[in-house]
Amino acid sequence: TLAEAVEALRTHGEDARIIAGGTALVLMLRYRFIRPAVLISLARIPGLHGFRSNGELTIGALTTHREIERSPDVARQAPLLAQAAGRVGSPAIRNMGTIGGNLAYGEAASDPAPALLALEARLTLAGPEGERSVPLDGFFKDFYETDIRPGEILTAVHVPRLPSAARSRFIKYTCLSEEDRALVSVAAVVVPGSGGTCADV
């Protein structure tokens, strides 16, 4: 359960890391950025996967990039996020990698992060003190450093509904191939106003 995962993380402290899809964590292990003694898998915890729509779009942290890319709900309510999710790595990475892992590890070349920042998303984090809601703006502190407190687990991403007239675009520049990590990414949302003006950018 989520409570058991939070307790395991609290018990093992700095010796533990969370694993979901594993794509972000495995790279960190490979490059020896971290050397945890314990891995806590979220894979079988109910309620951390899939989509819910209730005025805003809620995406479970274990939802894969491929599911986000192909979701009719995301295409309708947050097409910018669908575009960004479709640019994450290779098809194999998109099938394994999760939105929660991508954000939680603070990957600097993340594709979904700029889109979610432009969409003014917020996150739900569960920890020993209970749940808290955090705006994505300000969540990233530094390279691989986020606002996740000790013992907390990212459980969901919430994307507000955009006005129907809003338009958005995600562009990613890479040196080598379409599947390479971004050197520069740009995500933008524009809400047209009256008389050829922009109500919001």
C-alpha positions, 0 to 999 in steps of 0.5 A: 500500500502507499502507507507501507511504501511511505513507512519503508521510505521513512524507515530506511531513509537515505539508504532507500530509493523509490522505483517505478518504471526505472528509466530515471533511476537506472541511469542514476545508478549506472553513473553512480550518482546514487548507491541505495541499499534498498529499492522500494517498488511502487508497481503494485500499489493501487490508485497510482496509475491512470487518468481521472477527469473532474474539472481538471485532469489528474494523472497517476504517478505510475502512468507511462509516457506512452499512455499519456501520449495516446490518451484521448483525455490528455489529447482533449484536455492537455494536448501540449502534454501529449506532444511532450510525452510523445517526444520522450526517448524511444518507444521502449522508454515511453512504454516503461518510463512513468510521469512520476519518476520523470518529475520526481528525479528532477531530470534536467532534460525532461520533456514533460516538465516544460509542458507541465510548467506551461500548463500550470500543473501541480503535484500531490505528494504523500509522506509521513505528515500526510498529503500536500499539494505543490505547484510544479513552478518552484518544484525543481530546485537544481540538477536532480534536486526537487522539493520532495521532502524526506519520506515523500512519494509523488502520487499524482499530477494535476493539470487545470483545464485550459480555456477552449480557445487556448493553443499550445506547442512543444518543440524539442531541439536535439543534436543527434536524433529525435530520440536524444535528450533535449539540448533545448525544449520550449513549451508554450500556451497562448490564450487569445483575447479580444481584438487580436490580443493575447489574454494569457501566455 
